[in-house]
Amino acid sequence: MRTGCSCPDEMSDYHINVFWSDEDECYIADIPDLKYCSAHSETPDEAMREVLKAKRAWLAACREHGDPIPPPRYRPAIYAL
């Protein structure tokens, strides 16, 4: 039985972090709710575009294998107020 979201329109609610990594010397974008879903690039905009591609591939792989797609849950601490 599948749980979580199953339609592409509902997938827009995943939080995306974009930050500079001194260690990697590039911008990193990641989606905390989707384990290992991340991307990197020289600019924040490109990192965002790449992580959105990674998100589509991540979700497609889940659907293909019949794995559950987690609902969006992560919210940065700033929104907890």
Buried (B, 14 or more C-beta within 10 A) or exposed (E): EEEBBEEEEEBEEBBBBBEEEEEEEBBBBBBBBBEEBBBBBEEBEBBBBBBBEBBEEBBEEBEEEEEEBBEBEBEEEEEEE
